[in-house]
Amino acid sequence: MSSPFEASLTCLQGWCAGQSPTPEDYQQLASEILADPQQAQAFGITAFNVLDEVQRRSQIFPAIYPQVWKLCQDMGFPDQNQVIRTLWILWLPLTLQLVAERQKLERPIVQGILGGQGSGKTTLTAVIRLILEHLNYTSVGFSLDDLYKSYVQRQQLQQQDPRLIWRGPPGTHDVEIGVELLDGLRQPKRRKPVIVPRFDKSAWGGAGDKAPPEMIDPVDVVLFEGWFVGVRPIDPREFDQAPPPIITPEDRRFAWDMNDRLMEYVPLWHRLDRLMILYPVDYRFSKQWRMEAEHKMKAQGKEGMSDEELEQFVEYFWRSLHPDLFIRPLISNSILTDLVVEINADHTVGRIYQPG
């Protein structure tokens, strides 16, 4: 953990232990926020409003921390100090920002969350929903995975294109259902329940299939996450000098075709009000994280992929939508992206900033 946060951590630990915030705490935390201008700007914080922001967070932090800490423990996030830090610098200010945007829009807000495996999408979504509930705002979380076509449809798709050996790449989702869902959720005065599709990854021996949908009442905040949520098609000439594992002419053809299929998803991305990216400082961390998860799973006696199978699995997705080609441009695009959160090798939060 970076040294500038040490004094602030002491303040926050005291609050967690039941101590009341002091004026000195407020000043210390305000100074720490302003010491990172990029992060402050990302959440609209200036020298003029920083004390108001600290007081706003301080009213929520002690009350919500026990629930967040329990949730993180249940989800395998065991570092207490890291939970305190992430709650203070990311989860809490992001949730308050969503609440402010919801009030400004006067209709439900759709927050897109782009991130690969191990980047923290699931934890982020769960914690935001917990804080929103505490603030008396309703929410729903769903994934790009929930929009998968049925098992039968994907089998038919694979017969048409044998290169689609795994679910996940563009073309394996029912985009029309996603558009209808977001259109329904975004309506300002909707009174009827909305049908949210769900997906069962364990069906058909792990091939997965549609699960019974969920009926939800109108909500204030929609959290829509996935490994290529918000990703747009790129200039096909980029594939002429593509990074590995896009090596052979067949690899480039596959990447080219996946790029074409991304066009189908653009209407879905148009329904996003905001897009944030959980961005590993090195995209290759996703392979390392997946390998760690597989080893942990096998150590518990469950079935898992061999290292060689895992290598092929991860590189298949890099060939379909390579992070350097498709995600890197988004982290500097202030029109399409609202927030970038860098993720370090140990899954901790690094820089937080707005593109541009």
Residue pairs with C-beta under 8 A, 6 or more apart in sequence:
1 9
1 81
1 82
1 85
1 348
4 32
4 35
5 32
5 85
7 28
7 32
8 28
8 29
8 32
8 88
9 81
9 84
9 85
11 21
11 25
11 28
11 29
12 29
12 61
12 84
12 85
12 88
13 81
13 84
14 25
15 21
15 25
15 58
15 61
15 62
15 65
16 62
16 65
16 66
16 84
18 62
21 58
25 58
26 51
26 54
26 55
26 58
29 54
29 58
29 88
30 50
30 51
30 53
30 54
33 39
33 40
33 45
33 50
33 53
33 54
34 40
34 45
34 47
34 50
36 352
38 351
38 352
38 353
38 354
39 89
39 351
39 352
39 353
40 46
40 50
41 353
41 354
42 339
42 352
42 353
42 354
43 53
43 93
43 94
43 96
43 97
44 97
45 53
45 93
53 93
56 96
57 88
57 92
57 93
57 96
60 92
60 96
60 131
60 134
60 135
61 87
61 88
61 92
63 134
64 87
64 92
64 130
64 131
64 134
65 84
65 87
67 130
67 134
68 83
68 87
68 91
68 127
68 130
68 131
69 80
69 83
71 126
71 127
71 130
72 78
72 83
72 123
72 127
75 122
75 123
75 126
77 83
77 123
82 348
85 349
86 348
86 349
87 127
89 349
89 352
90 124
90 341
90 349
90 352
91 124
91 127
91 128
91 131
92 131
94 128
94 276
94 339
95 128
95 131
95 132
95 135
98 109
98 111
98 128
98 132
98 221
98 274
99 132
99 135
99 137
99 221
101 109
101 273
101 274
102 108
102 109
102 137
102 220
102 221
105 273
106 188
107 186
107 187
107 188
108 185
108 186
108 187
108 188
108 218
108 219
108 220
108 221
108 222
109 220
109 221
109 222
109 273
109 274
110 182
110 185
110 186
110 222
110 224
110 271
110 272
110 273
110 274
111 221
111 222
111 223
111 224
111 272
111 273
111 274
111 275
111 276
112 224
112 225
112 229
112 230
112 269
112 272
112 274
112 275
112 276
113 121
113 124
113 125
113 223
113 224
113 225
113 226
113 229
113 275
113 276
113 278
114 225
114 226
114 227
114 228
114 229
114 230
114 231
114 275
114 276
114 277
114 278
114 327
114 330
115 121
115 225
115 227
115 277
115 278
115 279
115 343
116 227
116 278
116 280
116 283
116 286
116 323
117 227
117 286
117 289
117 290
117 293
118 280
118 285
118 286
118 289
118 290
118 292
118 293
118 343
118 347
119 278
119 279
119 280
119 286
119 343
120 278
120 343
120 347
120 349
121 143
121 225
121 226
121 278
122 225
124 225
124 278
125 141
125 223
125 225
126 141
128 139
128 221
128 223
129 139
129 141
129 223
132 138
132 139
132 220
132 221
133 139
137 220
137 221
138 217
138 218
138 219
138 220
138 221
139 219
139 220
139 221
139 222
139 223
140 185
140 196
140 216
140 219
140 221
140 222
140 223
141 222
141 223
141 224
141 225
142 181
142 196
142 197
142 198
142 222
142 223
142 224
142 225
143 199
143 224
143 225
143 226
144 173
144 224
144 225
144 226
144 227
144 228
144 229
145 199
145 201
145 226
146 196
146 197
146 198
146 199
147 173
147 174
147 175
147 177
147 178
147 197
147 199
148 154
148 167
148 172
148 173
148 174
148 199
148 208
148 210
149 157
149 172
149 173
149 174
150 209
150 210
151 203
151 204
151 207
151 208
151 209
151 210
153 174
154 164
154 167
154 172
154 207
157 164
157 171
157 172
158 164
158 165
161 171
161 257
163 254
163 257
164 171
164 172
165 316
166 313
166 316
166 317
167 207
167 208
168 227
168 317
168 320
169 258
169 261
169 317
169 320
169 321
170 228
170 258
170 261
170 262
170 264
170 265
170 320
170 321
171 258
171 261
171 264
173 265
174 197
175 264
175 265
175 267
175 268
177 197
178 268
179 267
179 268
179 271
181 194
181 195
181 196
181 197
182 222
182 224
182 268
182 271
183 271
184 190
184 194
184 195
185 194
185 218
185 219
185 222
186 222
186 271
187 218
190 218
191 218
192 218
193 215
193 216
193 217
193 218
194 215
194 216
194 217
194 218
195 213
195 214
195 215
196 213
196 214
196 215
196 216
197 210
197 213
198 210
198 211
198 212
198 213
198 214
199 208
199 209
199 210
199 211
200 208
200 209
200 210
200 211
201 208
202 208
203 209
203 211
224 272
227 317
228 262
228 265
228 321
228 326
229 269
229 272
229 275
230 269
230 272
230 275
230 277
230 330
230 336
230 337
231 262
231 265
231 269
231 321
231 326
231 327
231 330
232 262
232 266
232 269
232 326
232 330
232 336
233 259
233 260
233 262
233 263
233 266
234 259
234 325
234 326
234 329
236 256
236 259
238 325
239 246
239 252
239 255
239 256
239 259
239 325
240 252
242 251
242 252
242 255
242 322
242 325
243 322
243 324
243 325
245 251
245 315
245 318
245 319
246 252
246 255
246 318
246 319
246 322
251 319
254 319
254 320
255 319
255 320
255 321
255 322
255 325
258 320
258 321
262 321
269 275
274 338
274 339
275 330
275 336
275 337
275 338
275 339
276 337
276 338
276 339
276 340
276 341
277 327
277 330
277 331
277 337
277 339
277 340
277 341
278 341
278 343
279 327
279 331
279 340
279 341
279 342
279 343
280 286
280 342
280 343
281 342
281 343
281 344
281 345
281 350
282 345
283 318
283 323
283 324
283 327
285 343
285 345
286 314
286 323
287 310
287 311
287 314
288 345
289 347
290 310
290 313
290 314
291 307
291 310
294 304
294 305
294 310
295 304
297 303
297 304
298 304
305 313
321 327
330 336
330 337
330 355
331 337
331 340
331 355
332 355
332 356
333 355
334 354
334 355
334 356
337 355
338 354
339 352
339 353
339 354
340 351
340 352
340 353
340 354
340 355
341 349
341 350
341 351
341 352
342 349
342 350
342 351
342 352
343 349
343 350
344 350
